[in-house]
Amino acid sequence: MERETNLTIGKTIKKKFIIAFLTGFLALGGLLAVFGFSGTAFALPLGGIGDFYVEFDELNGTGFKLMPHMGETGNSDAEPMVRNVIDEVEITNLHIYKDIKMPTGQWVRFHIRANGKTTISGLIQDARLIDADLSFNKLAIKEKNTDDYTKNWSQNADSITIKDATLVTDYLFQQAVSLQGAKISVEKIDKPKTTRK
């Protein structure tokens, strides 16, 4: 009589596998939902997941407004930020990336690159750091007497041009966004990028 035996070749810890898989899938899905592979995505917010980086060669926008803002980050419920609101935006060579620690302790970086033009309508962006060359057309600074510091002052301009930019962002909203030549990739990294305020 022959006897059947079960041979175990490898072992998968289901709980760790599911956590790692879902974390990576949700992080990538969130970024993809915001910017899309190509074509247009509508009314998409991203925030409260910690710093992500936005880099580009040039941004041209119309209907610009800047104001102080307290916003949520991945580590805090209220951090001082600069809120930028731009009605219509065109960006050249957009690169967005986010560093995420996996349950195994390994760090990965999700990249979204658009080699063509990126157009955005209804952009709202909260930044903790803006490192760029800025120029404005018809810039006006307004101040009001109010107890709400976020409404005490604002800067407005008919148009804005930003060149050679790196932005540390914790919240991003677009009414509609379209990317040409979008590429999405993931890489392993030794440690996350940090930026001094």
FIKOLZA-1660 file (N, C-alpha, C; in steps of 0.1 Angstrom, whole numbers, plus 5000, padded with zeros to 4 digits):
% residues 197
   i   px   py   pz ch aa at
   1 5008 4988 5000  A  M  N
   1 5000 5000 5000  A  M CA
   1 5009 5012 5000  A  M  C
   2 5006 5021 4990  A  E  N
   2 5014 5034 4989  A  E CA
   2 5009 5044 4999  A  E  C
   3 5018 5052 5004  A  R  N
   3 5014 5062 5014  A  R CA
   3 5016 5076 5008  A  R  C
   4 5006 5085 5009  A  E  N
   4 5008 5098 5004  A  E CA
   4 5015 5107 5015  A  E  C
   5 5024 5115 5010  A  T  N
   5 5030 5125 5019  A  T CA
   5 5030 5139 5014  A  T  C
   6 5028 5148 5022  A  N  N
   6 5028 5162 5018  A  N CA
   6 5042 5168 5021  A  N  C
   7 5048 5175 5011  A  L  N
   7 5061 5181 5012  A  L CA
   7 5059 5196 5011  A  L  C
   8 5064 5203 5021  A  T  N
   8 5064 5217 5022  A  T CA
   8 5076 5223 5016  A  T  C
   9 5075 5231 5005  A  I  N
   9 5087 5237 4999  A  I CA
   9 5090 5250 5005  A  I  C
  10 5080 5259 5006  A  G  N
  10 5081 5272 5012  A  G CA
  10 5070 5275 5021  A  G  C
  11 5072 5286 5029  A  K  N
  11 5061 5289 5038  A  K CA
  11 5058 5304 5037  A  K  C
  12 5045 5307 5036  A  T  N
  12 5041 5321 5035  A  T CA
  12 5033 5325 5048  A  T  C
  13 5037 5335 5054  A  I  N
  13 5030 5339 5066  A  I CA
  13 5019 5348 5061  A  I  C
  14 5006 5343 5061  A  K  N
  14 4995 5350 5054  A  K CA
  14 4993 5364 5059  A  K  C
  15 4993 5366 5072  A  K  N
  15 4990 5379 5078  A  K CA
  15 5000 5389 5073  A  K  C
  16 5013 5386 5073  A  K  N
  16 5024 5396 5069  A  K CA
  16 5022 5398 5054  A  K  C
  17 5020 5388 5047  A  F  N
  17 5018 5390 5032  A  F CA
  17 5007 5399 5029  A  F  C
  18 4995 5397 5035  A  I  N
  18 4984 5405 5032  A  I CA
  18 4986 5419 5036  A  I  C
  19 4992 5422 5047  A  I  N
  19 4995 5435 5052  A  I CA
  19 5004 5442 5042  A  I  C
  20 5015 5436 5038  A  A  N
  20 5025 5441 5028  A  A CA
  20 5018 5444 5015  A  A  C
  21 5010 5434 5010  A  F  N
  21 5004 5436 4997  A  F CA
  21 4994 5447 4997  A  F  C
  22 4985 5448 5008  A  L  N
  22 4975 5458 5008  A  L CA
  22 4981 5472 5010  A  L  C
  23 4992 5473 5018  A  T  N
  23 4998 5486 5020  A  T CA
  23 5004 5491 5007  A  T  C
  24 5011 5483 5000  A  G  N
  24 5017 5487 4987  A  G CA
  24 5006 5490 4977  A  G  C
  25 4996 5482 4976  A  F  N
  25 4985 5484 4967  A  F CA
  25 4977 5497 4969  A  F  C
  26 4974 5499 4982  A  L  N
  26 4967 5511 4985  A  L CA
  26 4975 5524 4983  A  L  C
  27 4988 5523 4986  A  A  N
  27 4997 5535 4984  A  A CA
  27 4998 5538 4969  A  A  C
  28 5000 5528 4961  A  L  N
  28 5001 5530 4947  A  L CA
  28 4988 5534 4941  A  L  C
  29 4977 5528 4946  A  G  N
  29 4964 5531 4941  A  G CA
  29 4960 5546 4944  A  G  C
  30 4964 5550 4956  A  G  N
  30 4961 5564 4959  A  G CA
  30 4968 5574 4950  A  G  C
  31 4981 5571 4947  A  L  N
  31 4988 5580 4938  A  L CA
  31 4983 5579 4924  A  L  C
  32 4979 5567 4920  A  L  N
  32 4974 5566 4906  A  L CA
  32 4960 5573 4905  A  L  C
  33 4952 5572 4916  A  A  N
  33 4939 5578 4915  A  A CA
  33 4941 5593 4914  A  A  C
  34 4951 5599 4920  A  V  N
  34 4953 5613 4920  A  V CA
  34 4957 5618 4906  A  V  C
  35 4966 5611 4900  A  F  N
  35 4972 5616 4888  A  F CA
  35 4969 5608 4876  A  F  C
  36 4964 5596 4877  A  G  N
  36 4960 5588 4866  A  G CA
  36 4971 5583 4857  A  G  C
  37 4970 5573 4849  A  F  N
  37 4980 5568 4840  A  F CA
  37 4981 5578 4829  A  F  C
  38 4970 5582 4823  A  S  N
  38 4970 5592 4812  A  S CA
  38 4955 5596 4811  A  S  C
  39 4953 5605 4802  A  G  N
  39 4939 5610 4802  A  G CA
  39 4936 5619 4813  A  G  C
  40 4924 5619 4818  A  T  N
  40 4920 5629 4828  A  T CA
  40 4913 5623 4840  A  T  C
  41 4917 5627 4852  A  A  N
  41 4910 5623 4864  A  A CA
  41 4903 5635 4870  A  A  C
  42 4893 5633 4878  A  F  N
  42 4885 5644 4882  A  F CA
  42 4884 5644 4898  A  F  C
  43 4884 5657 4903  A  A  N
  43 4881 5660 4917  A  A CA
  43 4888 5650 4927  A  A  C
  44 4901 5650 4927  A  L  N
  44 4908 5640 4935  A  L CA
  44 4917 5647 4946  A  L  C
  45 4914 5643 4958  A  P  N
  45 4923 5648 4969  A  P CA
  45 4933 5638 4974  A  P  C
  46 4944 5643 4979  A  L  N
  46 4954 5634 4985  A  L CA
  46 4960 5642 4997  A  L  C
  47 4960 5636 5009  A  G  N
  47 4965 5643 5020  A  G CA
  47 4965 5634 5032  A  G  C
  48 4972 5638 5043  A  G  N
  48 4972 5631 5055  A  G CA
  48 4981 5618 5055  A  G  C
  49 4989 5616 5045  A  I  N
  49 4997 5604 5044  A  I CA
  49 5012 5608 5046  A  I  C
  50 5015 5620 5050  A  G  N
  50 5029 5624 5052  A  G CA
  50 5034 5630 5039  A  G  C
  51 5047 5635 5040  A  D  N
  51 5053 5642 5029  A  D CA
  51 5053 5635 5016  A  D  C
  52 5050 5641 5005  A  F  N
  52 5054 5637 4992  A  F CA
  52 5060 5648 4984  A  F  C
  53 5068 5645 4974  A  Y  N
  53 5076 5655 4968  A  Y CA
  53 5071 5658 4954  A  Y  C
  54 5070 5670 4950  A  V  N
  54 5066 5674 4936  A  V CA
  54 5078 5682 4930  A  V  C
  55 5083 5678 4919  A  E  N
  55 5093 5685 4912  A  E CA
  55 5089 5687 4897  A  E  C
  56 5093 5698 4891  A  F  N
  56 5090 5701 4877  A  F CA
  56 5100 5711 4872  A  F  C
  57 5101 5712 4859  A  D  N
  57 5109 5722 4852  A  D CA
  57 5102 5736 4852  A  D  C
  58 5090 5736 4849  A  E  N
  58 5082 5749 4848  A  E CA
  58 5068 5747 4850  A  E  C
  59 5062 5756 4857  A  L  N
  59 5047 5757 4859  A  L CA
  59 5042 5771 4854  A  L  C
  60 5032 5771 4846  A  N  N
  60 5025 5784 4842  A  N CA
  60 5011 5783 4847  A  N  C
  61 5007 5792 4855  A  G  N
  61 4993 5792 4860  A  G CA
  61 4986 5805 4859  A  G  C
  62 4973 5805 4859  A  T  N
  62 4965 5817 4859  A  T CA
  62 4955 5816 4871  A  T  C
  63 4952 5828 4876  A  G  N
  63 4942 5829 4888  A  G CA
  63 4949 5823 4900  A  G  C
  64 4960 5830 4905  A  F  N
  64 4968 5825 4916  A  F CA
  64 4964 5832 4929  A  F  C
  65 4964 5824 4940  A  K  N
  65 4961 5829 4953  A  K CA
  65 4969 5821 4963  A  K  C
  66 4976 5828 4972  A  L  N
  66 4984 5822 4983  A  L CA
  66 4979 5827 4996  A  L  C
  67 4978 5818 5006  A  M  N
  67 4974 5822 5020  A  M CA
  67 4979 5813 5030  A  M  C
  68 4981 5817 5043  A  P  N
  68 4985 5808 5053  A  P CA
  68 4975 5798 5056  A  P  C
  69 4979 5786 5061  A  H  N
  69 4970 5775 5063  A  H CA
  69 4976 5766 5074  A  H  C
  70 4968 5760 5082  A  M  N
  70 4972 5749 5091  A  M CA
  70 4966 5736 5086  A  M  C
  71 4975 5727 5083  A  G  N
  71 4971 5715 5076  A  G CA
  71 4976 5702 5083  A  G  C
  72 4970 5691 5080  A  E  N
  72 4973 5678 5085  A  E CA
  72 4985 5672 5077  A  E  C
  73 4994 5665 5085  A  T  N
  73 5004 5658 5078  A  T CA
  73 5003 5643 5083  A  T  C
  74 5012 5635 5079  A  G  N
  74 5012 5621 5083  A  G CA
  74 5016 5620 5098  A  G  C
  75 5022 5630 5104  A  N  N
  75 5027 5629 5118  A  N CA
  75 5020 5639 5127  A  N  C
  76 5012 5648 5122  A  S  N
  76 5006 5659 5130  A  S CA
  76 4992 5663 5125  A  S  C
  77 4983 5667 5134  A  D  N
  77 4970 5671 5130  A  D CA
  77 4970 5686 5125  A  D  C
  78 4980 5694 5129  A  A  N
  78 4980 5708 5126  A  A CA
  78 4995 5713 5124  A  A  C
  79 4999 5716 5112  A  E  N
  79 5012 5721 5109  A  E CA
  79 5010 5734 5101  A  E  C
  80 5019 5744 5103  A  P  N
  80 5018 5756 5095  A  P CA
  80 5022 5753 5080  A  P  C
  81 5015 5758 5071  A  M  N
  81 5017 5755 5057  A  M CA
  81 5014 5768 5049  A  M  C
  82 5017 5767 5036  A  V  N
  82 5013 5777 5026  A  V CA
  82 5003 5771 5017  A  V  C
  83 4991 5776 5015  A  R  N
  83 4981 5771 5006  A  R CA
  83 4982 5779 4993  A  R  C
  84 4984 5772 4982  A  N  N
  84 4984 5778 4969  A  N CA
  84 4971 5773 4962  A  N  C
  85 4964 5782 4956  A  V  N
  85 4952 5780 4948  A  V CA
  85 4954 5785 4934  A  V  C
  86 4953 5777 4924  A  I  N
  86 4956 5782 4910  A  I CA
  86 4944 5776 4901  A  I  C
  87 4938 5785 4894  A  D  N
  87 4926 5781 4885  A  D CA
  87 4930 5772 4874  A  D  C
  88 4940 5776 4866  A  E  N
  88 4945 5767 4855  A  E CA
  88 4960 5766 4855  A  E  C
  89 4965 5754 4853  A  V  N
  89 4979 5752 4854  A  V CA
  89 4984 5743 4842  A  V  C
  90 4996 5746 4837  A  E  N
  90 5003 5738 4828  A  E CA
  90 5017 5735 4833  A  E  C
  91 5021 5723 4834  A  I  N
  91 5034 5719 4840  A  I CA
  91 5043 5711 4830  A  I  C
  92 5056 5714 4829  A  T  N
  92 5065 5707 4821  A  T CA
  92 5074 5698 4829  A  T  C
  93 5075 5685 4825  A  N  N
  93 5083 5675 4832  A  N CA
  93 5080 5674 4847  A  N  C
  94 5068 5670 4850  A  L  N
  94 5063 5667 4863  A  L CA
  94 5069 5654 4869  A  L  C
  95 5073 5654 4881  A  H  N
  95 5078 5642 4888  A  H CA
  95 5073 5643 4902  A  H  C
  96 5065 5633 4906  A  I  N
  96 5059 5632 4920  A  I CA
  96 5064 5619 4926  A  I  C
  97 5069 5619 4938  A  Y  N
  97 5073 5607 4944  A  Y CA
  97 5070 5607 4959  A  Y  C
  98 5068 5595 4965  A  K  N
  98 5064 5593 4979  A  K CA
  98 5071 5581 4984  A  K  C
  99 5078 5583 4996  A  D  N
  99 5085 5572 5002  A  D CA
  99 5076 5565 5013  A  D  C
 100 5075 5552 5012  A  I  N
 100 5067 5545 5021  A  I CA
 100 5074 5533 5028  A  I  C
 101 5073 5532 5041  A  K  N
 101 5079 5520 5048  A  K CA
 101 5070 5508 5048  A  K  C
 102 5074 5497 5043  A  M  N
 102 5066 5485 5042  A  M CA
 102 5067 5478 5056  A  M  C
 103 5057 5469 5058  A  P  N
 103 5057 5462 5071  A  P CA
 103 5070 5454 5074  A  P  C
 104 5077 5451 5064  A  T  N
 104 5090 5443 5066  A  T CA
 104 5101 5452 5070  A  T  C
 105 5099 5466 5070  A  G  N
 105 5109 5475 5074  A  G CA
 105 5116 5481 5062  A  G  C
 106 5114 5475 5050  A  Q  N
 106 5120 5480 5037  A  Q CA
 106 5113 5492 5033  A  Q  C
 107 5121 5502 5028  A  W  N
 107 5115 5514 5022  A  W CA
 107 5114 5513 5007  A  W  C
 108 5103 5518 5002  A  V  N
 108 5101 5519 4987  A  V CA
 108 5097 5533 4983  A  V  C
 109 5100 5536 4971  A  R  N
 109 5096 5549 4966  A  R CA
 109 5088 5548 4953  A  R  C
 110 5076 5554 4954  A  F  N
 110 5067 5553 4942  A  F CA
 110 5069 5566 4934  A  F  C
 111 5071 5564 4921  A  H  N
 111 5073 5575 4912  A  H CA
 111 5062 5577 4902  A  H  C
 112 5058 5589 4899  A  I  N
 112 5050 5592 4888  A  I CA
 112 5056 5603 4880  A  I  C
 113 5059 5601 4867  A  R  N
 113 5066 5610 4859  A  R CA
 113 5057 5613 4847  A  R  C
 114 5057 5625 4843  A  A  N
 114 5050 5629 4830  A  A CA
 114 5060 5636 4821  A  A  C
 115 5064 5630 4811  A  N  N
 115 5074 5636 4802  A  N CA
 115 5068 5646 4793  A  N  C
 116 5055 5646 4791  A  G  N
 116 5048 5656 4783  A  G CA
 116 5043 5667 4792  A  G  C
 117 5033 5674 4786  A  K  N
 117 5026 5685 4794  A  K CA
 117 5016 5679 4804  A  K  C
 118 5015 5685 4815  A  T  N
 118 5005 5682 4825  A  T CA
 118 4996 5694 4826  A  T  C
 119 4983 5692 4825  A  T  N
 119 4974 5703 4827  A  T CA
 119 4964 5700 4838  A  T  C
 120 4962 5710 4846  A  I  N
 120 4954 5709 4859  A  I CA
 120 4944 5720 4859  A  I  C
 121 4932 5717 4863  A  S  N
 121 4921 5728 4866  A  S CA
 121 4918 5727 4880  A  S  C
 122 4917 5738 4887  A  G  N
 122 4912 5738 4901  A  G CA
 122 4922 5732 4910  A  G  C
 123 4935 5737 4910  A  L  N
 123 4945 5731 4919  A  L CA
 123 4945 5738 4932  A  L  C
 124 4945 5730 4943  A  I  N
 124 4948 5734 4957  A  I CA
 124 4959 5726 4962  A  I  C
 125 4969 5733 4967  A  Q  N
 125 4981 5725 4972  A  Q CA
 125 4986 5732 4985  A  Q  C
 126 4988 5723 4995  A  D  N
 126 4994 5728 5008  A  D CA
 126 5008 5724 5008  A  D  C
 127 5018 5733 5010  A  A  N
 127 5032 5730 5010  A  A CA
 127 5038 5734 5023  A  A  C
 128 5048 5726 5027  A  R  N
 128 5056 5730 5039  A  R CA
 128 5069 5736 5034  A  R  C
 129 5073 5733 5022  A  L  N
 129 5085 5739 5016  A  L CA
 129 5084 5741 5001  A  L  C
 130 5088 5753 4996  A  I  N
 130 5088 5756 4982  A  I CA
 130 5102 5761 4979  A  I  C
 131 5109 5754 4970  A  D  N
 131 5122 5758 4966  A  D CA
 131 5122 5759 4951  A  D  C
 132 5121 5772 4946  A  A  N
 132 5119 5774 4932  A  A CA
 132 5121 5789 4928  A  A  C
 133 5122 5791 4915  A  D  N
 133 5122 5805 4910  A  D CA
 133 5108 5809 4907  A  D  C
 134 5103 5820 4913  A  L  N
 134 5089 5825 4911  A  L CA
 134 5089 5838 4904  A  L  C
 135 5079 5840 4895  A  S  N
 135 5076 5853 4890  A  S CA
 135 5060 5854 4888  A  S  C
 136 5055 5866 4891  A  F  N
 136 5041 5869 4891  A  F CA
 136 5038 5880 4882  A  F  C
 137 5025 5881 4877  A  N  N
 137 5020 5892 4869  A  N CA
 137 5008 5898 4877  A  N  C
 138 5010 5911 4880  A  K  N
 138 4999 5918 4888  A  K CA
 138 4997 5912 4902  A  K  C
 139 5008 5911 4909  A  L  N
 139 5008 5906 4923  A  L CA
 139 5002 5916 4933  A  L  C
 140 4992 5912 4941  A  A  N
 140 4987 5921 4951  A  A CA
 140 4986 5914 4964  A  A  C
 141 4990 5921 4975  A  I  N
 141 4989 5916 4988  A  I CA
 141 4978 5923 4996  A  I  C
 142 4969 5915 5001  A  K  N
 142 4957 5920 5008  A  K CA
 142 4958 5916 5023  A  K  C
 143 4954 5926 5032  A  E  N
 143 4953 5923 5046  A  E CA
 143 4940 5927 5051  A  E  C
 144 4934 5919 5061  A  K  N
 144 4921 5922 5067  A  K CA
 144 4923 5921 5082  A  K  C
 145 4914 5928 5089  A  N  N
 145 4913 5928 5103  A  N CA
 145 4903 5918 5108  A  N  C
 146 4909 5906 5111  A  T  N
 146 4900 5895 5115  A  T CA
 146 4908 5886 5125  A  T  C
 147 4900 5879 5134  A  D  N
 147 4906 5870 5144  A  D CA
 147 4911 5857 5137  A  D  C
 148 4907 5854 5126  A  D  N
 148 4911 5842 5119  A  D CA
 148 4924 5845 5111  A  D  C
 149 4935 5840 5116  A  Y  N
 149 4948 5844 5109  A  Y CA
 149 4949 5839 5095  A  Y  C
 150 4941 5828 5092  A  T  N
 150 4942 5823 5078  A  T CA
 150 4935 5832 5068  A  T  C
 151 4927 5842 5073  A  K  N
 151 4920 5851 5065  A  K CA
 151 4925 5865 5066  A  K  C
 152 4936 5867 5075  A  N  N
 152 4942 5880 5077  A  N CA
 152 4948 5886 5065  A  N  C
 153 4955 5877 5057  A  W  N
 153 4962 5883 5045  A  W CA
 153 4962 5872 5034  A  W  C
 154 4964 5877 5022  A  S  N
 154 4965 5868 5011  A  S CA
 154 4973 5875 5000  A  S  C
 155 4979 5867 4991  A  Q  N
 155 4985 5872 4979  A  Q CA
 155 4978 5867 4967  A  Q  C
 156 4975 5876 4957  A  N  N
 156 4968 5873 4945  A  N CA
 156 4976 5878 4933  A  N  C
 157 4975 5870 4922  A  A  N
 157 4982 5874 4910  A  A CA
 157 4974 5869 4898  A  A  C
 158 4974 5877 4887  A  D  N
 158 4967 5872 4875  A  D CA
 158 4973 5859 4870  A  D  C
 159 4987 5859 4871  A  S  N
 159 4994 5847 4866  A  S CA
 159 5007 5845 4874  A  S  C
 160 5012 5832 4874  A  I  N
 160 5024 5828 4881  A  I CA
 160 5032 5819 4872  A  I  C
 161 5045 5821 4873  A  T  N
 161 5054 5811 4866  A  T CA
 161 5064 5806 4877  A  T  C
 162 5065 5793 4878  A  I  N
 162 5075 5787 4887  A  I CA
 162 5084 5778 4879  A  I  C
 163 5097 5780 4882  A  K  N
 163 5107 5772 4875  A  K CA
 163 5116 5765 4884  A  K  C
 164 5122 5753 4879  A  D  N
 164 5131 5745 4887  A  D CA
 164 5127 5743 4901  A  D  C
 165 5115 5737 4903  A  A  N
 165 5108 5736 4916  A  A CA
 165 5110 5723 4923  A  A  C
 166 5111 5723 4936  A  T  N
 166 5109 5712 4945  A  T CA
 166 5099 5716 4956  A  T  C
 167 5088 5709 4957  A  L  N
 167 5078 5712 4967  A  L CA
 167 5076 5700 4977  A  L  C
 168 5076 5703 4990  A  V  N
 168 5072 5693 4999  A  V CA
 168 5058 5695 5003  A  V  C
 169 5049 5685 4999  A  T  N
 169 5035 5687 4999  A  T CA
 169 5028 5677 5008  A  T  C
 170 5018 5681 5015  A  D  N
 170 5010 5672 5024  A  D CA
 170 4995 5672 5020  A  D  C
 171 4991 5680 5011  A  Y  N
 171 4977 5679 5006  A  Y CA
 171 4977 5685 4992  A  Y  C
 172 4970 5678 4983  A  L  N
 172 4969 5682 4969  A  L CA
 172 4955 5678 4964  A  L  C
 173 4948 5688 4957  A  F  N
 173 4935 5686 4952  A  F CA
 173 4935 5692 4938  A  F  C
 174 4929 5684 4928  A  Q  N
 174 4927 5689 4915  A  Q CA
 174 4913 5687 4910  A  Q  C
 175 4907 5697 4905  A  Q  N
 175 4894 5695 4899  A  Q CA
 175 4894 5685 4887  A  Q  C
 176 4905 5687 4879  A  A  N
 176 4907 5678 4868  A  A CA
 176 4922 5679 4864  A  A  C
 177 4928 5667 4861  A  V  N
 177 4942 5667 4857  A  V CA
 177 4944 5657 4846  A  V  C
 178 4953 5661 4837  A  S  N
 178 4956 5653 4825  A  S CA
 178 4971 5653 4823  A  S  C
 179 4977 5640 4822  A  L  N
 179 4991 5638 4821  A  L CA
 179 4994 5632 4807  A  L  C
 180 5004 5638 4800  A  Q  N
 180 5009 5632 4788  A  Q CA
 180 5022 5625 4790  A  Q  C
 181 5023 5613 4785  A  G  N
 181 5035 5605 4786  A  G CA
 181 5038 5601 4801  A  G  C
 182 5027 5597 4808  A  A  N
 182 5029 5593 4822  A  A CA
 182 5036 5580 4824  A  A  C
 183 5045 5579 4833  A  K  N
 183 5052 5566 4837  A  K CA
 183 5052 5565 4852  A  K  C
 184 5048 5553 4856  A  I  N
 184 5047 5550 4870  A  I CA
 184 5057 5538 4874  A  I  C
 185 5065 5540 4884  A  S  N
 185 5075 5530 4888  A  S CA
 185 5077 5529 4903  A  S  C
 186 5082 5518 4908  A  V  N
 186 5085 5516 4922  A  V CA
 186 5100 5512 4923  A  V  C
 187 5107 5517 4933  A  E  N
 187 5120 5513 4936  A  E CA
 187 5123 5511 4950  A  E  C
 188 5132 5502 4954  A  K  N
 188 5136 5500 4968  A  K CA
 188 5146 5511 4971  A  K  C
 189 5145 5517 4983  A  I  N
 189 5155 5527 4988  A  I CA
 189 5160 5523 5002  A  I  C
 190 5171 5529 5005  A  D  N
 190 5177 5526 5019  A  D CA
 190 5170 5533 5030  A  D  C
 191 5167 5546 5027  A  K  N
 191 5160 5554 5037  A  K CA
 191 5152 5565 5030  A  K  C
 192 5142 5570 5037  A  P  N
 192 5133 5581 5030  A  P CA
 192 5141 5594 5029  A  P  C
 193 5136 5602 5020  A  K  N
 193 5142 5615 5018  A  K CA
 193 5137 5624 5029  A  K  C
 194 5145 5632 5034  A  T  N
 194 5141 5642 5045  A  T CA
 194 5145 5656 5040  A  T  C
 195 5137 5666 5043  A  T  N
 195 5139 5679 5040  A  T CA
 195 5138 5688 5052  A  T  C
 196 5148 5697 5054  A  R  N
 196 5147 5706 5065  A  R CA
 196 5138 5717 5061  A  R  C
 197 5130 5722 5071  A  K  N
 197 5121 5733 5069  A  K CA
 197 5129 5746 5068  A  K  C
% end
